[in-house]
Amino acid sequence: MDGMSDGFGMRTPGTGVFMSGTSQSAVRPPELLHLPAGQVLRRRSTVSDQAFIDAVTADLEHLKVWLPWAQEPPTAEETAYHRARQDANWEAGTSFSYLLTPADSAEQVLGGCAMFPTAGQGVLEIGYWLCSPQVGRGLASQSAAALTEAGLALPGIRRMEIHCDRANIRSAAVPERLGYTLERIEPDEPLTPAEIGQSMVWTQGRRQRTAGASSSVRSASLAVSRILRSGRRSSR
Ligand SMILES: CC(C)(COP(=O)(O)OP(=O)(O)OC[C@H]1O[C@@H](n2cnc3c(N)ncnc32)[C@H](O)[C@@H]1OP(=O)(O)O)[C@@H](O)C(=O)NCCC(=O)NCCS
């Protein structure tokens, strides 16, 4: 995710991409998304700043390789600033930041992900990161599957994108696993020393959503659909 230093890799959003602009009319995804593996994605502001700071600080060597915002331990002040901005963006319906935690604890951060406006109307980009002990368990793919489902369920959203530097093999495997299509590779300014400045742009539209996914992720995606549907029913 080739974004700026706001703790999630998202660019500064412009105007709302899929709703009319006032916070009353904004449409937002669920604040809580359950992953098939049992962990949950929680709206960023429902997790403490300290839990975020602790997780990122403990794993800086792993995260700084690919995340421009994780070059230094986050301070309390900048973490509060970005959390407040992410919360305002959520309320405005422009971008949606989550932290990954165990189901029974909002105070242990396992990773994070977000959906944010990217190139053009009706498109949301997904970004993700995991703490190193969580790598290799499918949690990034399940998180991205949940956000793909939730994003494409929002009115006006017709396409989801995942951007990653071509050298970030583990990251590129996520959209591939989910049946995204590699639409293009474009030049991009490297933001960490590991990046080679070639950004892969993976896309998934509404019709593609289940057709191309591998069977394990497809069943994960269906489980997420069921969870989203029951969440919507119970939140009414
Ligand atoms: C990018 C990043 C999130 C990918 O993490 P990851 O653990 O490789 O991806 P997943 O969590 O989807 O796990 C996939 C692995 O779990 C396995 N797996 C186990 N259960 C699975 C399931 N139910 N579904 C999918 N995969 C599963 C897969 O086979 C795969 O194994 P492999 O590592 O042997 O290929 C991680 O490397 C990271 O945090 N990097 C630093 C930050 C970063 O680069 N962010 C992206 C910037 S563009």
The ligand as a Gaussian input file, in Angstrom:
#p B3LYP/6-31G(d) Opt

LIG

0 1
 C        1.654000      -8.521000       3.711000
 C        1.300000      -9.394000       4.917000
 C        0.083000      -8.833000       5.621000
 C        0.974000     -10.793000       4.355000
 O        0.843000     -11.682000       5.442000
 P        0.696000     -13.269000       5.175000
 O        0.636000     -13.891000       6.506000
 O        1.690000     -13.721000       4.182000
 O       -0.734000     -13.396000       4.468000
 P       -1.956000     -14.225000       5.067000
 O       -2.194000     -13.796000       6.461000
 O       -3.049000     -14.129000       4.099000
 O       -1.377000     -15.706000       5.156000
 C       -1.098000     -16.470000       4.008000
 C       -0.410000     -17.740000       4.425000
 O       -1.236000     -18.426000       5.374000
 C       -1.626000     -19.697000       4.818000
 N       -3.015000     -19.930000       5.257000
 C       -3.347000     -20.696000       6.304000
 N       -4.684000     -20.674000       6.470000
 C       -5.198000     -19.885000       5.503000
 C       -6.517000     -19.469000       5.165000
 N       -7.581000     -19.888000       5.847000
 N       -6.699000     -18.597000       4.136000
 C       -5.649000     -18.155000       3.426000
 N       -4.355000     -18.528000       3.708000
 C       -4.146000     -19.386000       4.733000
 C       -1.452000     -19.538000       3.331000
 O       -1.247000     -20.787000       2.701000
 C       -0.200000     -18.693000       3.280000
 O        0.895000     -19.519000       3.585000
 P        2.384000     -19.265000       3.015000
 O        2.912000     -18.160000       3.847000
 O        3.073000     -20.535000       3.275000
 O        2.246000     -18.899000       1.578000
 C        2.474000      -9.501000       5.918000
 O        3.582000     -10.073000       5.283000
 C        2.860000      -8.128000       6.500000
 O        2.269000      -7.655000       7.465000
 N        3.892000      -7.480000       5.907000
 C        4.322000      -6.142000       6.345000
 C        3.301000      -5.080000       5.980000
 C        2.990000      -5.087000       4.493000
 O        3.817000      -5.420000       3.670000
 N        1.740000      -4.707000       4.158000
 C        1.298000      -4.638000       2.788000
 C        1.859000      -3.439000       2.127000
 S        1.469000      -3.424000       0.381000

